[in-house]
């Protein structure tokens, strides 16, 4: 596949992860390490921005399932934003919209954290 790039920044008390490229079995450990590091440091408000992600495999999807229960146990959440239609289709086929907030923008996700 192609390269995968993960960037991170903090906005309004939430951690935003920016995904770019291809998230598959080879690159999913990078995302798992990033989210795991946030959880270890007590960061439970996480936004994942998919605007530059071109492909996600089941291994990439699995990363979110690894952490969501522990994060929600700490009154946090993972909000997913900015998906291209092709990426959203993968999430939708597996029922993720019933498990996660999938929103249009970072602003929408940040406002959900503020009203929670």
LUMSE-531041 format. One record per atom (N, C-alpha, C, O): x, z, y; atom name; residue in one letter; residue number from 1. Coordinates in steps of 0.2 Angstrom, whole numbers. Example, Ala and Ser with C-alpha at 12.3 -4.5 7.8 and 13.67 -1.06 7.14 Angstrom:
2
paza xx:66	zz:39	yy:-28	at:N	aa:a	i:1
paza xx:62	zz:39	yy:-22	at:CA	aa:a	i:1
paza xx:66	zz:39	yy:-16	at:C	aa:a	i:1
paza xx:71	zz:42	yy:-17	at:O	aa:a	i:1
paza xx:64	zz:35	yy:-11	at:N	aa:s	i:2
paza xx:68	zz:36	yy:-5	at:CA	aa:s	i:2
paza xx:64	zz:39	yy:0	at:C	aa:s	i:2
paza xx:67	zz:40	yy:6	at:O	aa:s	i:2
END
This chain:
116
paza xx:4	zz:0	yy:-6	at:N	aa:x	i:1
paza xx:0	zz:0	yy:0	at:CA	aa:x	i:1
paza xx:4	zz:0	yy:6	at:C	aa:x	i:1
paza xx:10	zz:-3	yy:6	at:O	aa:x	i:1
paza xx:2	zz:3	yy:11	at:N	aa:x	i:2
paza xx:6	zz:3	yy:18	at:CA	aa:x	i:2
paza xx:8	zz:10	yy:20	at:C	aa:x	i:2
paza xx:7	zz:15	yy:16	at:O	aa:x	i:2
paza xx:10	zz:10	yy:26	at:N	aa:x	i:3
paza xx:13	zz:17	yy:28	at:CA	aa:x	i:3
paza xx:7	zz:21	yy:30	at:C	aa:x	i:3
paza xx:1	zz:19	yy:31	at:O	aa:x	i:3
paza xx:9	zz:28	yy:30	at:N	aa:x	i:4
paza xx:4	zz:33	yy:32	at:CA	aa:x	i:4
paza xx:7	zz:37	yy:37	at:C	aa:x	i:4
paza xx:13	zz:39	yy:36	at:O	aa:x	i:4
paza xx:4	zz:38	yy:43	at:N	aa:x	i:5
paza xx:6	zz:42	yy:48	at:CA	aa:x	i:5
paza xx:1	zz:48	yy:50	at:C	aa:x	i:5
paza xx:-5	zz:46	yy:50	at:O	aa:x	i:5
paza xx:4	zz:54	yy:51	at:N	aa:x	i:6
paza xx:-1	zz:60	yy:52	at:CA	aa:x	i:6
paza xx:2	zz:63	yy:58	at:C	aa:x	i:6
paza xx:8	zz:65	yy:58	at:O	aa:x	i:6
paza xx:-2	zz:63	yy:64	at:N	aa:x	i:7
paza xx:0	zz:67	yy:70	at:CA	aa:x	i:7
paza xx:-5	zz:73	yy:71	at:C	aa:x	i:7
paza xx:-10	zz:73	yy:68	at:O	aa:x	i:7
paza xx:-2	zz:78	yy:75	at:N	aa:x	i:8
paza xx:-7	zz:84	yy:76	at:CA	aa:x	i:8
paza xx:-6	zz:86	yy:83	at:C	aa:x	i:8
paza xx:-1	zz:86	yy:86	at:O	aa:x	i:8
paza xx:-12	zz:89	yy:85	at:N	aa:x	i:9
paza xx:-11	zz:92	yy:92	at:CA	aa:x	i:9
paza xx:-17	zz:97	yy:92	at:C	aa:x	i:9
paza xx:-22	zz:97	yy:88	at:O	aa:x	i:9
paza xx:-16	zz:102	yy:97	at:N	aa:x	i:10
paza xx:-21	zz:107	yy:98	at:CA	aa:x	i:10
paza xx:-25	zz:105	yy:104	at:C	aa:x	i:10
paza xx:-23	zz:104	yy:109	at:O	aa:x	i:10
paza xx:-32	zz:106	yy:103	at:N	aa:x	i:11
paza xx:-36	zz:104	yy:109	at:CA	aa:x	i:11
paza xx:-42	zz:110	yy:109	at:C	aa:x	i:11
paza xx:-46	zz:110	yy:103	at:O	aa:x	i:11
paza xx:-43	zz:113	yy:114	at:N	aa:x	i:12
paza xx:-48	zz:118	yy:114	at:CA	aa:x	i:12
paza xx:-49	zz:123	yy:108	at:C	aa:x	i:12
paza xx:-54	zz:124	yy:106	at:O	aa:x	i:12
paza xx:-43	zz:125	yy:106	at:N	aa:x	i:13
paza xx:-43	zz:130	yy:100	at:CA	aa:x	i:13
paza xx:-44	zz:127	yy:93	at:C	aa:x	i:13
paza xx:-44	zz:130	yy:88	at:O	aa:x	i:13
paza xx:-45	zz:120	yy:93	at:N	aa:x	i:14
paza xx:-45	zz:117	yy:87	at:CA	aa:x	i:14
paza xx:-39	zz:113	yy:85	at:C	aa:x	i:14
paza xx:-36	zz:110	yy:90	at:O	aa:x	i:14
paza xx:-37	zz:112	yy:79	at:N	aa:x	i:15
paza xx:-32	zz:108	yy:77	at:CA	aa:x	i:15
paza xx:-35	zz:101	yy:76	at:C	aa:x	i:15
paza xx:-39	zz:100	yy:71	at:O	aa:x	i:15
paza xx:-32	zz:96	yy:79	at:N	aa:x	i:16
paza xx:-34	zz:89	yy:77	at:CA	aa:x	i:16
paza xx:-28	zz:85	yy:74	at:C	aa:x	i:16
paza xx:-23	zz:85	yy:76	at:O	aa:x	i:16
paza xx:-30	zz:82	yy:68	at:N	aa:x	i:17
paza xx:-26	zz:78	yy:64	at:CA	aa:x	i:17
paza xx:-28	zz:71	yy:65	at:C	aa:x	i:17
paza xx:-33	zz:69	yy:64	at:O	aa:x	i:17
paza xx:-23	zz:67	yy:67	at:N	aa:x	i:18
paza xx:-24	zz:60	yy:67	at:CA	aa:x	i:18
paza xx:-21	zz:56	yy:61	at:C	aa:x	i:18
paza xx:-15	zz:57	yy:60	at:O	aa:x	i:18
paza xx:-25	zz:52	yy:58	at:N	aa:x	i:19
paza xx:-23	zz:49	yy:52	at:CA	aa:x	i:19
paza xx:-22	zz:41	yy:54	at:C	aa:x	i:19
paza xx:-26	zz:38	yy:57	at:O	aa:x	i:19
paza xx:-16	zz:38	yy:51	at:N	aa:x	i:20
paza xx:-15	zz:31	yy:53	at:CA	aa:x	i:20
paza xx:-13	zz:28	yy:46	at:C	aa:x	i:20
paza xx:-8	zz:30	yy:43	at:O	aa:x	i:20
paza xx:-16	zz:22	yy:45	at:N	aa:x	i:21
paza xx:-13	zz:18	yy:39	at:CA	aa:x	i:21
paza xx:-17	zz:19	yy:33	at:C	aa:x	i:21
paza xx:-23	zz:18	yy:33	at:O	aa:x	i:21
paza xx:-14	zz:21	yy:27	at:N	aa:x	i:22
paza xx:-17	zz:21	yy:21	at:CA	aa:x	i:22
paza xx:-16	zz:28	yy:18	at:C	aa:x	i:22
paza xx:-10	zz:30	yy:17	at:O	aa:x	i:22
paza xx:-22	zz:31	yy:16	at:N	aa:x	i:23
paza xx:-21	zz:38	yy:13	at:CA	aa:x	i:23
paza xx:-23	zz:37	yy:6	at:C	aa:x	i:23
paza xx:-29	zz:36	yy:4	at:O	aa:x	i:23
paza xx:-18	zz:37	yy:1	at:N	aa:x	i:24
paza xx:-19	zz:36	yy:-6	at:CA	aa:x	i:24
paza xx:-15	zz:41	yy:-10	at:C	aa:x	i:24
paza xx:-13	zz:46	yy:-7	at:O	aa:x	i:24
paza xx:-15	zz:40	yy:-16	at:N	aa:x	i:25
paza xx:-12	zz:45	yy:-20	at:CA	aa:x	i:25
paza xx:-4	zz:47	yy:-18	at:C	aa:x	i:25
paza xx:-2	zz:52	yy:-19	at:O	aa:x	i:25
paza xx:-1	zz:42	yy:-15	at:N	aa:x	i:26
paza xx:6	zz:43	yy:-13	at:CA	aa:x	i:26
paza xx:7	zz:46	yy:-7	at:C	aa:x	i:26
paza xx:12	zz:50	yy:-6	at:O	aa:x	i:26
paza xx:2	zz:46	yy:-2	at:N	aa:x	i:27
paza xx:2	zz:49	yy:4	at:CA	aa:x	i:27
paza xx:-2	zz:55	yy:5	at:C	aa:x	i:27
paza xx:-1	zz:59	yy:10	at:O	aa:x	i:27
paza xx:-7	zz:56	yy:0	at:N	aa:x	i:28
paza xx:-11	zz:62	yy:1	at:CA	aa:x	i:28
paza xx:-8	zz:69	yy:1	at:C	aa:x	i:28
paza xx:-10	zz:73	yy:5	at:O	aa:x	i:28
paza xx:-2	zz:69	yy:-2	at:N	aa:x	i:29
paza xx:2	zz:76	yy:-2	at:CA	aa:x	i:29
paza xx:4	zz:77	yy:6	at:C	aa:x	i:29
paza xx:4	zz:83	yy:7	at:O	aa:x	i:29
paza xx:5	zz:72	yy:10	at:N	aa:x	i:30
paza xx:7	zz:74	yy:17	at:CA	aa:x	i:30
paza xx:1	zz:77	yy:20	at:C	aa:x	i:30
paza xx:2	zz:82	yy:24	at:O	aa:x	i:30
paza xx:-5	zz:75	yy:19	at:N	aa:x	i:31
paza xx:-11	zz:78	yy:22	at:CA	aa:x	i:31
paza xx:-13	zz:84	yy:19	at:C	aa:x	i:31
paza xx:-14	zz:89	yy:23	at:O	aa:x	i:31
paza xx:-12	zz:85	yy:13	at:N	aa:x	i:32
paza xx:-13	zz:92	yy:9	at:CA	aa:x	i:32
paza xx:-8	zz:97	yy:12	at:C	aa:x	i:32
paza xx:-10	zz:103	yy:14	at:O	aa:x	i:32
paza xx:-2	zz:95	yy:13	at:N	aa:x	i:33
paza xx:3	zz:100	yy:16	at:CA	aa:x	i:33
paza xx:1	zz:101	yy:23	at:C	aa:x	i:33
paza xx:2	zz:107	yy:25	at:O	aa:x	i:33
paza xx:-1	zz:97	yy:27	at:N	aa:x	i:34
paza xx:-3	zz:98	yy:34	at:CA	aa:x	i:34
paza xx:-9	zz:103	yy:35	at:C	aa:x	i:34
paza xx:-9	zz:108	yy:38	at:O	aa:x	i:34
paza xx:-14	zz:101	yy:31	at:N	aa:x	i:35
paza xx:-20	zz:106	yy:31	at:CA	aa:x	i:35
paza xx:-18	zz:113	yy:28	at:C	aa:x	i:35
paza xx:-20	zz:118	yy:30	at:O	aa:x	i:35
paza xx:-14	zz:113	yy:23	at:N	aa:x	i:36
paza xx:-12	zz:119	yy:20	at:CA	aa:x	i:36
paza xx:-8	zz:123	yy:25	at:C	aa:x	i:36
paza xx:-9	zz:129	yy:25	at:O	aa:x	i:36
paza xx:-4	zz:120	yy:29	at:N	aa:x	i:37
paza xx:0	zz:124	yy:34	at:CA	aa:x	i:37
paza xx:-5	zz:127	yy:39	at:C	aa:x	i:37
paza xx:-3	zz:132	yy:41	at:O	aa:x	i:37
paza xx:-10	zz:123	yy:41	at:N	aa:x	i:38
paza xx:-14	zz:126	yy:46	at:CA	aa:x	i:38
paza xx:-18	zz:132	yy:43	at:C	aa:x	i:38
paza xx:-19	zz:137	yy:46	at:O	aa:x	i:38
paza xx:-20	zz:131	yy:37	at:N	aa:x	i:39
paza xx:-24	zz:137	yy:34	at:CA	aa:x	i:39
paza xx:-19	zz:143	yy:33	at:C	aa:x	i:39
paza xx:-21	zz:149	yy:34	at:O	aa:x	i:39
paza xx:-13	zz:142	yy:31	at:N	aa:x	i:40
paza xx:-8	zz:147	yy:31	at:CA	aa:x	i:40
paza xx:-7	zz:151	yy:37	at:C	aa:x	i:40
paza xx:-6	zz:157	yy:37	at:O	aa:x	i:40
paza xx:-8	zz:147	yy:43	at:N	aa:x	i:41
paza xx:-7	zz:150	yy:49	at:CA	aa:x	i:41
paza xx:-13	zz:152	yy:53	at:C	aa:x	i:41
paza xx:-13	zz:153	yy:59	at:O	aa:x	i:41
paza xx:-18	zz:153	yy:49	at:N	aa:x	i:42
paza xx:-25	zz:155	yy:51	at:CA	aa:x	i:42
paza xx:-28	zz:150	yy:56	at:C	aa:x	i:42
paza xx:-32	zz:153	yy:60	at:O	aa:x	i:42
paza xx:-27	zz:144	yy:55	at:N	aa:x	i:43
paza xx:-31	zz:139	yy:59	at:CA	aa:x	i:43
paza xx:-36	zz:136	yy:55	at:C	aa:x	i:43
paza xx:-35	zz:132	yy:50	at:O	aa:x	i:43
paza xx:-42	zz:138	yy:57	at:N	aa:x	i:44
paza xx:-48	zz:136	yy:53	at:CA	aa:x	i:44
paza xx:-53	zz:131	yy:56	at:C	aa:x	i:44
paza xx:-58	zz:129	yy:53	at:O	aa:x	i:44
paza xx:-52	zz:129	yy:62	at:N	aa:x	i:45
paza xx:-56	zz:124	yy:66	at:CA	aa:x	i:45
paza xx:-52	zz:118	yy:66	at:C	aa:x	i:45
paza xx:-47	zz:117	yy:70	at:O	aa:x	i:45
paza xx:-53	zz:113	yy:62	at:N	aa:x	i:46
paza xx:-50	zz:107	yy:60	at:CA	aa:x	i:46
paza xx:-54	zz:101	yy:61	at:C	aa:x	i:46
paza xx:-59	zz:100	yy:59	at:O	aa:x	i:46
paza xx:-51	zz:96	yy:65	at:N	aa:x	i:47
paza xx:-54	zz:90	yy:67	at:CA	aa:x	i:47
paza xx:-50	zz:85	yy:64	at:C	aa:x	i:47
paza xx:-44	zz:85	yy:65	at:O	aa:x	i:47
paza xx:-52	zz:80	yy:60	at:N	aa:x	i:48
paza xx:-48	zz:75	yy:57	at:CA	aa:x	i:48
paza xx:-51	zz:68	yy:60	at:C	aa:x	i:48
paza xx:-56	zz:66	yy:59	at:O	aa:x	i:48
paza xx:-46	zz:65	yy:64	at:N	aa:x	i:49
paza xx:-48	zz:59	yy:67	at:CA	aa:x	i:49
paza xx:-46	zz:53	yy:63	at:C	aa:x	i:49
paza xx:-40	zz:52	yy:61	at:O	aa:x	i:49
paza xx:-50	zz:49	yy:61	at:N	aa:x	i:50
paza xx:-49	zz:43	yy:56	at:CA	aa:x	i:50
paza xx:-49	zz:36	yy:60	at:C	aa:x	i:50
paza xx:-48	zz:31	yy:57	at:O	aa:x	i:50
paza xx:-49	zz:36	yy:66	at:N	aa:x	i:51
paza xx:-49	zz:30	yy:70	at:CA	aa:x	i:51
paza xx:-44	zz:25	yy:68	at:C	aa:x	i:51
paza xx:-45	zz:19	yy:68	at:O	aa:x	i:51
paza xx:-38	zz:27	yy:66	at:N	aa:x	i:52
paza xx:-33	zz:22	yy:64	at:CA	aa:x	i:52
paza xx:-31	zz:22	yy:57	at:C	aa:x	i:52
paza xx:-26	zz:19	yy:55	at:O	aa:x	i:52
paza xx:-36	zz:25	yy:53	at:N	aa:x	i:53
paza xx:-35	zz:25	yy:46	at:CA	aa:x	i:53
paza xx:-39	zz:18	yy:43	at:C	aa:x	i:53
paza xx:-45	zz:17	yy:44	at:O	aa:x	i:53
paza xx:-35	zz:14	yy:39	at:N	aa:x	i:54
paza xx:-38	zz:8	yy:37	at:CA	aa:x	i:54
paza xx:-40	zz:9	yy:30	at:C	aa:x	i:54
paza xx:-44	zz:4	yy:27	at:O	aa:x	i:54
paza xx:-38	zz:14	yy:26	at:N	aa:x	i:55
paza xx:-40	zz:14	yy:19	at:CA	aa:x	i:55
paza xx:-39	zz:21	yy:17	at:C	aa:x	i:55
paza xx:-35	zz:25	yy:19	at:O	aa:x	i:55
paza xx:-44	zz:24	yy:12	at:N	aa:x	i:56
paza xx:-44	zz:30	yy:9	at:CA	aa:x	i:56
paza xx:-45	zz:29	yy:2	at:C	aa:x	i:56
paza xx:-50	zz:26	yy:0	at:O	aa:x	i:56
paza xx:-42	zz:33	yy:-3	at:N	aa:x	i:57
paza xx:-43	zz:33	yy:-10	at:CA	aa:x	i:57
paza xx:-46	zz:39	yy:-12	at:C	aa:x	i:57
paza xx:-47	zz:44	yy:-7	at:O	aa:x	i:57
paza xx:-48	zz:40	yy:-18	at:N	aa:x	i:58
paza xx:-51	zz:46	yy:-20	at:CA	aa:x	i:58
paza xx:-46	zz:52	yy:-20	at:C	aa:x	i:58
paza xx:-48	zz:58	yy:-19	at:O	aa:x	i:58
paza xx:-40	zz:50	yy:-20	at:N	aa:x	i:59
paza xx:-35	zz:56	yy:-19	at:CA	aa:x	i:59
paza xx:-35	zz:59	yy:-12	at:C	aa:x	i:59
paza xx:-34	zz:65	yy:-11	at:O	aa:x	i:59
paza xx:-36	zz:54	yy:-7	at:N	aa:x	i:60
paza xx:-37	zz:56	yy:0	at:CA	aa:x	i:60
paza xx:-43	zz:60	yy:1	at:C	aa:x	i:60
paza xx:-43	zz:66	yy:4	at:O	aa:x	i:60
paza xx:-48	zz:58	yy:-2	at:N	aa:x	i:61
paza xx:-55	zz:62	yy:-2	at:CA	aa:x	i:61
paza xx:-54	zz:69	yy:-5	at:C	aa:x	i:61
paza xx:-56	zz:74	yy:-2	at:O	aa:x	i:61
paza xx:-50	zz:69	yy:-10	at:N	aa:x	i:62
paza xx:-49	zz:76	yy:-14	at:CA	aa:x	i:62
paza xx:-46	zz:81	yy:-10	at:C	aa:x	i:62
paza xx:-47	zz:87	yy:-11	at:O	aa:x	i:62
paza xx:-42	zz:79	yy:-5	at:N	aa:x	i:63
paza xx:-38	zz:84	yy:-1	at:CA	aa:x	i:63
paza xx:-43	zz:88	yy:3	at:C	aa:x	i:63
paza xx:-42	zz:94	yy:4	at:O	aa:x	i:63
paza xx:-48	zz:85	yy:6	at:N	aa:x	i:64
paza xx:-53	zz:89	yy:9	at:CA	aa:x	i:64
paza xx:-57	zz:94	yy:5	at:C	aa:x	i:64
paza xx:-59	zz:99	yy:7	at:O	aa:x	i:64
paza xx:-58	zz:92	yy:-1	at:N	aa:x	i:65
paza xx:-62	zz:96	yy:-6	at:CA	aa:x	i:65
paza xx:-58	zz:102	yy:-8	at:C	aa:x	i:65
paza xx:-60	zz:108	yy:-9	at:O	aa:x	i:65
paza xx:-51	zz:101	yy:-8	at:N	aa:x	i:66
paza xx:-47	zz:107	yy:-10	at:CA	aa:x	i:66
paza xx:-47	zz:113	yy:-5	at:C	aa:x	i:66
paza xx:-47	zz:119	yy:-7	at:O	aa:x	i:66
paza xx:-48	zz:111	yy:2	at:N	aa:x	i:67
paza xx:-48	zz:116	yy:7	at:CA	aa:x	i:67
paza xx:-55	zz:119	yy:10	at:C	aa:x	i:67
paza xx:-55	zz:124	yy:12	at:O	aa:x	i:67
paza xx:-60	zz:115	yy:9	at:N	aa:x	i:68
paza xx:-66	zz:116	yy:13	at:CA	aa:x	i:68
paza xx:-69	zz:123	yy:11	at:C	aa:x	i:68
paza xx:-71	zz:126	yy:16	at:O	aa:x	i:68
paza xx:-69	zz:125	yy:5	at:N	aa:x	i:69
paza xx:-72	zz:131	yy:4	at:CA	aa:x	i:69
paza xx:-69	zz:137	yy:7	at:C	aa:x	i:69
paza xx:-72	zz:142	yy:10	at:O	aa:x	i:69
paza xx:-62	zz:137	yy:6	at:N	aa:x	i:70
paza xx:-58	zz:143	yy:9	at:CA	aa:x	i:70
paza xx:-59	zz:143	yy:17	at:C	aa:x	i:70
paza xx:-59	zz:148	yy:20	at:O	aa:x	i:70
paza xx:-59	zz:137	yy:20	at:N	aa:x	i:71
paza xx:-59	zz:137	yy:27	at:CA	aa:x	i:71
paza xx:-66	zz:139	yy:29	at:C	aa:x	i:71
paza xx:-67	zz:143	yy:34	at:O	aa:x	i:71
paza xx:-71	zz:137	yy:26	at:N	aa:x	i:72
paza xx:-78	zz:140	yy:28	at:CA	aa:x	i:72
paza xx:-79	zz:147	yy:26	at:C	aa:x	i:72
paza xx:-83	zz:151	yy:30	at:O	aa:x	i:72
paza xx:-75	zz:150	yy:21	at:N	aa:x	i:73
paza xx:-75	zz:157	yy:20	at:CA	aa:x	i:73
paza xx:-72	zz:161	yy:26	at:C	aa:x	i:73
paza xx:-74	zz:167	yy:27	at:O	aa:x	i:73
paza xx:-68	zz:157	yy:30	at:N	aa:x	i:74
paza xx:-65	zz:161	yy:36	at:CA	aa:x	i:74
paza xx:-69	zz:159	yy:42	at:C	aa:x	i:74
paza xx:-66	zz:159	yy:48	at:O	aa:x	i:74
paza xx:-75	zz:156	yy:41	at:N	aa:x	i:75
paza xx:-80	zz:154	yy:47	at:CA	aa:x	i:75
paza xx:-77	zz:148	yy:51	at:C	aa:x	i:75
paza xx:-78	zz:147	yy:57	at:O	aa:x	i:75
paza xx:-73	zz:144	yy:47	at:N	aa:x	i:76
paza xx:-70	zz:138	yy:50	at:CA	aa:x	i:76
paza xx:-74	zz:132	yy:47	at:C	aa:x	i:76
paza xx:-79	zz:133	yy:44	at:O	aa:x	i:76
paza xx:-71	zz:126	yy:49	at:N	aa:x	i:77
paza xx:-74	zz:120	yy:46	at:CA	aa:x	i:77
paza xx:-69	zz:114	yy:47	at:C	aa:x	i:77
paza xx:-64	zz:115	yy:51	at:O	aa:x	i:77
paza xx:-70	zz:109	yy:44	at:N	aa:x	i:78
paza xx:-67	zz:103	yy:45	at:CA	aa:x	i:78
paza xx:-72	zz:98	yy:47	at:C	aa:x	i:78
paza xx:-77	zz:96	yy:43	at:O	aa:x	i:78
paza xx:-71	zz:95	yy:53	at:N	aa:x	i:79
paza xx:-75	zz:90	yy:56	at:CA	aa:x	i:79
paza xx:-72	zz:83	yy:55	at:C	aa:x	i:79
paza xx:-66	zz:83	yy:57	at:O	aa:x	i:79
paza xx:-75	zz:78	yy:53	at:N	aa:x	i:80
paza xx:-72	zz:71	yy:52	at:CA	aa:x	i:80
paza xx:-75	zz:67	yy:58	at:C	aa:x	i:80
paza xx:-81	zz:66	yy:59	at:O	aa:x	i:80
paza xx:-70	zz:63	yy:61	at:N	aa:x	i:81
paza xx:-73	zz:59	yy:67	at:CA	aa:x	i:81
paza xx:-69	zz:52	yy:67	at:C	aa:x	i:81
paza xx:-64	zz:51	yy:64	at:O	aa:x	i:81
paza xx:-73	zz:47	yy:70	at:N	aa:x	i:82
paza xx:-70	zz:41	yy:71	at:CA	aa:x	i:82
paza xx:-69	zz:36	yy:65	at:C	aa:x	i:82
paza xx:-64	zz:32	yy:66	at:O	aa:x	i:82
paza xx:-73	zz:36	yy:60	at:N	aa:x	i:83
paza xx:-72	zz:32	yy:54	at:CA	aa:x	i:83
paza xx:-73	zz:25	yy:55	at:C	aa:x	i:83
paza xx:-79	zz:24	yy:58	at:O	aa:x	i:83
paza xx:-69	zz:21	yy:53	at:N	aa:x	i:84
paza xx:-71	zz:13	yy:53	at:CA	aa:x	i:84
paza xx:-76	zz:13	yy:47	at:C	aa:x	i:84
paza xx:-77	zz:17	yy:43	at:O	aa:x	i:84
paza xx:-81	zz:8	yy:48	at:N	aa:x	i:85
paza xx:-86	zz:7	yy:43	at:CA	aa:x	i:85
paza xx:-83	zz:7	yy:36	at:C	aa:x	i:85
paza xx:-87	zz:9	yy:31	at:O	aa:x	i:85
paza xx:-78	zz:3	yy:35	at:N	aa:x	i:86
paza xx:-75	zz:3	yy:28	at:CA	aa:x	i:86
paza xx:-73	zz:10	yy:25	at:C	aa:x	i:86
paza xx:-74	zz:11	yy:19	at:O	aa:x	i:86
paza xx:-70	zz:14	yy:29	at:N	aa:x	i:87
paza xx:-68	zz:21	yy:27	at:CA	aa:x	i:87
paza xx:-75	zz:25	yy:26	at:C	aa:x	i:87
paza xx:-75	zz:29	yy:21	at:O	aa:x	i:87
paza xx:-79	zz:24	yy:31	at:N	aa:x	i:88
paza xx:-86	zz:28	yy:30	at:CA	aa:x	i:88
paza xx:-89	zz:27	yy:24	at:C	aa:x	i:88
paza xx:-92	zz:31	yy:21	at:O	aa:x	i:88
paza xx:-89	zz:20	yy:22	at:N	aa:x	i:89
paza xx:-93	zz:18	yy:16	at:CA	aa:x	i:89
paza xx:-90	zz:22	yy:10	at:C	aa:x	i:89
paza xx:-94	zz:24	yy:5	at:O	aa:x	i:89
paza xx:-84	zz:23	yy:9	at:N	aa:x	i:90
paza xx:-81	zz:27	yy:4	at:CA	aa:x	i:90
paza xx:-83	zz:34	yy:4	at:C	aa:x	i:90
paza xx:-86	zz:37	yy:-1	at:O	aa:x	i:90
paza xx:-83	zz:37	yy:10	at:N	aa:x	i:91
paza xx:-86	zz:44	yy:10	at:CA	aa:x	i:91
paza xx:-93	zz:44	yy:9	at:C	aa:x	i:91
paza xx:-96	zz:49	yy:5	at:O	aa:x	i:91
paza xx:-97	zz:40	yy:11	at:N	aa:x	i:92
paza xx:-104	zz:39	yy:10	at:CA	aa:x	i:92
paza xx:-106	zz:39	yy:3	at:C	aa:x	i:92
paza xx:-111	zz:42	yy:0	at:O	aa:x	i:92
paza xx:-103	zz:34	yy:-1	at:N	aa:x	i:93
paza xx:-104	zz:33	yy:-8	at:CA	aa:x	i:93
paza xx:-103	zz:39	yy:-12	at:C	aa:x	i:93
paza xx:-106	zz:40	yy:-17	at:O	aa:x	i:93
paza xx:-99	zz:44	yy:-10	at:N	aa:x	i:94
paza xx:-97	zz:50	yy:-14	at:CA	aa:x	i:94
paza xx:-101	zz:56	yy:-11	at:C	aa:x	i:94
paza xx:-100	zz:61	yy:-13	at:O	aa:x	i:94
paza xx:-106	zz:55	yy:-7	at:N	aa:x	i:95
paza xx:-110	zz:60	yy:-4	at:CA	aa:x	i:95
paza xx:-107	zz:65	yy:1	at:C	aa:x	i:95
paza xx:-109	zz:70	yy:2	at:O	aa:x	i:95
paza xx:-101	zz:63	yy:4	at:N	aa:x	i:96
paza xx:-98	zz:67	yy:9	at:CA	aa:x	i:96
paza xx:-102	zz:69	yy:15	at:C	aa:x	i:96
paza xx:-101	zz:74	yy:18	at:O	aa:x	i:96
paza xx:-106	zz:64	yy:17	at:N	aa:x	i:97
paza xx:-110	zz:66	yy:23	at:CA	aa:x	i:97
paza xx:-115	zz:72	yy:22	at:C	aa:x	i:97
paza xx:-117	zz:75	yy:27	at:O	aa:x	i:97
paza xx:-116	zz:74	yy:16	at:N	aa:x	i:98
paza xx:-120	zz:80	yy:14	at:CA	aa:x	i:98
paza xx:-116	zz:86	yy:15	at:C	aa:x	i:98
paza xx:-118	zz:92	yy:15	at:O	aa:x	i:98
paza xx:-109	zz:85	yy:14	at:N	aa:x	i:99
paza xx:-105	zz:91	yy:14	at:CA	aa:x	i:99
paza xx:-101	zz:92	yy:20	at:C	aa:x	i:99
paza xx:-99	zz:98	yy:21	at:O	aa:x	i:99
paza xx:-100	zz:87	yy:24	at:N	aa:x	i:100
paza xx:-96	zz:87	yy:30	at:CA	aa:x	i:100
paza xx:-99	zz:84	yy:36	at:C	aa:x	i:100
paza xx:-103	zz:80	yy:35	at:O	aa:x	i:100
paza xx:-98	zz:87	yy:42	at:N	aa:x	i:101
paza xx:-100	zz:84	yy:48	at:CA	aa:x	i:101
paza xx:-96	zz:78	yy:49	at:C	aa:x	i:101
paza xx:-89	zz:78	yy:50	at:O	aa:x	i:101
paza xx:-99	zz:72	yy:49	at:N	aa:x	i:102
paza xx:-95	zz:66	yy:51	at:CA	aa:x	i:102
paza xx:-98	zz:63	yy:57	at:C	aa:x	i:102
paza xx:-104	zz:61	yy:58	at:O	aa:x	i:102
paza xx:-94	zz:64	yy:63	at:N	aa:x	i:103
paza xx:-96	zz:62	yy:69	at:CA	aa:x	i:103
paza xx:-92	zz:56	yy:72	at:C	aa:x	i:103
paza xx:-87	zz:54	yy:70	at:O	aa:x	i:103
paza xx:-95	zz:54	yy:78	at:N	aa:x	i:104
paza xx:-92	zz:48	yy:82	at:CA	aa:x	i:104
paza xx:-85	zz:50	yy:85	at:C	aa:x	i:104
paza xx:-81	zz:46	yy:85	at:O	aa:x	i:104
paza xx:-85	zz:56	yy:88	at:N	aa:x	i:105
paza xx:-79	zz:57	yy:93	at:CA	aa:x	i:105
paza xx:-77	zz:64	yy:92	at:C	aa:x	i:105
paza xx:-80	zz:69	yy:89	at:O	aa:x	i:105
paza xx:-70	zz:65	yy:94	at:N	aa:x	i:106
paza xx:-67	zz:72	yy:95	at:CA	aa:x	i:106
paza xx:-72	zz:77	yy:99	at:C	aa:x	i:106
paza xx:-73	zz:82	yy:97	at:O	aa:x	i:106
paza xx:-74	zz:74	yy:104	at:N	aa:x	i:107
paza xx:-78	zz:78	yy:109	at:CA	aa:x	i:107
paza xx:-84	zz:81	yy:105	at:C	aa:x	i:107
paza xx:-86	zz:87	yy:106	at:O	aa:x	i:107
paza xx:-88	zz:77	yy:101	at:N	aa:x	i:108
paza xx:-93	zz:79	yy:97	at:CA	aa:x	i:108
paza xx:-91	zz:85	yy:93	at:C	aa:x	i:108
paza xx:-95	zz:90	yy:92	at:O	aa:x	i:108
paza xx:-86	zz:84	yy:89	at:N	aa:x	i:109
paza xx:-83	zz:89	yy:85	at:CA	aa:x	i:109
paza xx:-82	zz:95	yy:88	at:C	aa:x	i:109
paza xx:-83	zz:101	yy:86	at:O	aa:x	i:109
paza xx:-78	zz:95	yy:94	at:N	aa:x	i:110
paza xx:-76	zz:101	yy:98	at:CA	aa:x	i:110
paza xx:-82	zz:105	yy:100	at:C	aa:x	i:110
paza xx:-82	zz:111	yy:100	at:O	aa:x	i:110
paza xx:-87	zz:101	yy:102	at:N	aa:x	i:111
paza xx:-93	zz:104	yy:105	at:CA	aa:x	i:111
paza xx:-97	zz:108	yy:99	at:C	aa:x	i:111
paza xx:-100	zz:113	yy:100	at:O	aa:x	i:111
paza xx:-97	zz:105	yy:93	at:N	aa:x	i:112
paza xx:-100	zz:109	yy:87	at:CA	aa:x	i:112
paza xx:-96	zz:115	yy:86	at:C	aa:x	i:112
paza xx:-99	zz:120	yy:84	at:O	aa:x	i:112
paza xx:-89	zz:115	yy:87	at:N	aa:x	i:113
paza xx:-86	zz:122	yy:86	at:CA	aa:x	i:113
paza xx:-87	zz:127	yy:91	at:C	aa:x	i:113
paza xx:-88	zz:133	yy:89	at:O	aa:x	i:113
paza xx:-89	zz:124	yy:97	at:N	aa:x	i:114
paza xx:-90	zz:129	yy:102	at:CA	aa:x	i:114
paza xx:-97	zz:132	yy:102	at:C	aa:x	i:114
paza xx:-98	zz:138	yy:104	at:O	aa:x	i:114
paza xx:-102	zz:128	yy:99	at:N	aa:x	i:115
paza xx:-108	zz:131	yy:98	at:CA	aa:x	i:115
paza xx:-109	zz:135	yy:91	at:C	aa:x	i:115
paza xx:-115	zz:138	yy:90	at:O	aa:x	i:115
paza xx:-104	zz:135	yy:87	at:N	aa:x	i:116
paza xx:-105	zz:138	yy:80	at:CA	aa:x	i:116
paza xx:-105	zz:145	yy:81	at:C	aa:x	i:116
paza xx:-105	zz:149	yy:76	at:O	aa:x	i:116
END
